[in-house]
Amino acid sequence: MSHPINIRVEGTNELIRDLRKARIDVQEDARKVLKEMADKIADDARRRVPVDTGALRRTIRPWVSKKTLDASVSAGGKSGGVDVYYAHFVEHSTKKKPARPFLYPSGRAHEQETEARLTAVMYEALRKGVEG
């Protein structure tokens, strides 16, 4: 009959606690970057959007999840009691009107900066983890 071998590494509790803290810090830093970039993309989209009454511009909103690291920028929906159903048509075109994209180009314009800033958050977390 064999018996299991157990090993316990001293200091593990502190290490696990530090890693859990770093994970939360990293998530908070990443969430901060996502919020800043979503705001920047929304501002860019507001500058790019064709304006007639301004209703479509008012519906451009950034969103970042508090629970997950999801972020988006949306346009359309209700604004001041007005249903701005046509956001999709402006972005993608209709049979009678050509596309006048504003969301997609805004996202693309900030794609590399967003990626670089999130990568920097990850590298900083790794650096802090290595240096202690």
C-alpha positions as CSV (number, residue, x, y, z in Angstrom):
1,M,0.0,0.0,0.0
2,S,1.5,3.3,-1.1
3,H,1.1,6.6,0.7
4,P,0.8,10.0,-1.1
5,I,3.7,12.3,-0.8
6,N,2.8,15.8,0.3
7,I,5.0,18.9,0.0
8,R,4.3,22.3,1.4
9,V,6.2,25.4,0.3
10,E,6.6,28.0,3.0
11,G,5.6,31.5,2.0
12,T,3.0,30.3,-0.6
13,N,0.1,32.0,1.2
14,E,1.8,35.4,0.9
15,L,2.7,34.7,-2.7
16,I,-0.9,33.7,-3.6
17,R,-2.2,36.8,-1.8
18,D,0.2,39.0,-3.7
19,L,-0.7,37.4,-7.0
20,R,-4.4,37.8,-6.3
21,K,-3.8,41.5,-5.5
22,A,-1.8,41.9,-8.6
23,R,-4.5,40.3,-10.7
24,I,-7.1,42.8,-9.3
25,D,-4.6,45.7,-9.9
26,V,-4.0,44.5,-13.4
27,Q,-7.7,44.3,-14.1
28,E,-8.3,47.7,-12.6
29,D,-5.4,49.2,-14.7
30,A,-6.8,47.5,-17.8
31,R,-10.3,48.7,-17.1
32,K,-9.0,52.2,-16.7
33,V,-7.2,52.0,-20.1
34,L,-10.4,50.6,-21.7
35,K,-12.4,53.5,-20.3
36,E,-10.0,56.1,-21.5
37,M,-9.8,54.5,-25.0
38,A,-13.6,54.0,-25.2
39,D,-14.0,57.7,-24.3
40,K,-11.4,58.7,-26.9
41,I,-13.0,56.6,-29.6
42,A,-16.5,58.0,-28.8
43,D,-15.1,61.6,-29.0
44,D,-13.5,60.7,-32.4
45,A,-16.8,59.2,-33.6
46,R,-18.6,62.4,-32.5
47,R,-16.2,64.4,-34.6
48,R,-16.7,62.1,-37.6
49,V,-20.4,61.6,-37.6
50,P,-22.5,63.5,-40.2
51,V,-24.6,66.1,-38.4
52,D,-28.1,67.2,-39.4
53,T,-30.0,67.7,-36.1
54,G,-27.2,66.4,-33.8
55,A,-29.5,63.6,-32.5
56,L,-27.2,60.9,-33.8
57,R,-24.1,62.5,-32.3
58,R,-25.8,62.6,-28.9
59,T,-26.4,58.9,-28.9
60,I,-22.7,58.0,-29.3
61,R,-21.8,56.5,-25.9
62,P,-18.8,54.5,-24.6
63,W,-19.4,51.6,-22.2
64,V,-17.1,49.5,-20.1
65,S,-18.2,46.6,-18.0
66,K,-17.5,46.8,-14.3
67,K,-17.4,43.0,-14.0
68,T,-15.5,42.0,-17.1
69,L,-13.0,43.6,-19.4
70,D,-15.4,44.4,-22.1
71,A,-15.7,47.8,-23.7
72,S,-17.7,49.2,-26.6
73,V,-18.9,52.4,-28.2
74,S,-22.4,52.5,-29.5
75,A,-24.6,54.9,-31.5
76,G,-28.4,55.0,-32.1
77,G,-31.3,54.3,-29.8
78,K,-33.2,57.0,-27.9
79,S,-31.9,60.5,-27.3
80,G,-34.1,63.1,-25.8
81,G,-37.2,61.2,-26.7
82,V,-36.1,60.8,-30.3
83,D,-35.6,57.3,-31.7
84,V,-32.3,57.5,-33.6
85,Y,-33.0,54.3,-35.5
86,Y,-30.9,55.3,-38.5
87,A,-27.4,55.0,-37.0
88,H,-26.9,51.7,-38.8
89,F,-28.0,53.2,-42.1
90,V,-25.5,56.1,-41.8
91,E,-22.7,53.8,-40.9
92,H,-23.4,51.2,-43.6
93,S,-25.6,52.9,-46.3
94,T,-29.0,52.4,-47.8
95,K,-30.2,52.0,-51.4
96,K,-30.5,55.7,-51.7
97,K,-27.6,57.0,-49.6
98,P,-24.0,56.0,-49.5
99,A,-22.3,54.9,-46.3
100,R,-20.9,57.6,-44.1
101,P,-19.0,55.5,-41.5
102,F,-18.0,57.1,-38.3
103,L,-17.9,54.3,-35.7
104,Y,-15.7,51.8,-37.5
105,P,-13.1,54.3,-38.6
106,S,-12.9,55.7,-35.1
107,G,-12.3,52.3,-33.6
108,R,-9.7,51.5,-36.3
109,A,-7.9,54.8,-35.7
110,H,-7.3,53.9,-32.1
111,E,-6.8,50.2,-32.4
112,Q,-3.0,50.2,-32.2
113,E,-2.9,52.7,-29.3
114,T,-5.5,50.6,-27.4
115,E,-3.4,47.4,-28.0
116,A,-0.2,49.1,-27.0
117,R,-1.6,50.5,-23.8
118,L,-3.1,47.2,-22.7
119,T,0.1,45.4,-23.5
120,A,2.0,48.0,-21.4
121,V,-0.4,47.2,-18.5
122,M,0.4,43.5,-18.9
123,Y,4.2,44.1,-19.1
124,E,4.1,46.4,-16.0
125,A,2.3,43.7,-14.1
126,L,4.9,41.1,-15.1
127,R,7.7,43.5,-14.3
128,K,6.2,44.2,-10.8
129,G,5.8,40.4,-10.3
130,V,9.4,39.7,-11.2
131,E,10.9,42.6,-9.2
132,G,8.6,42.0,-6.2
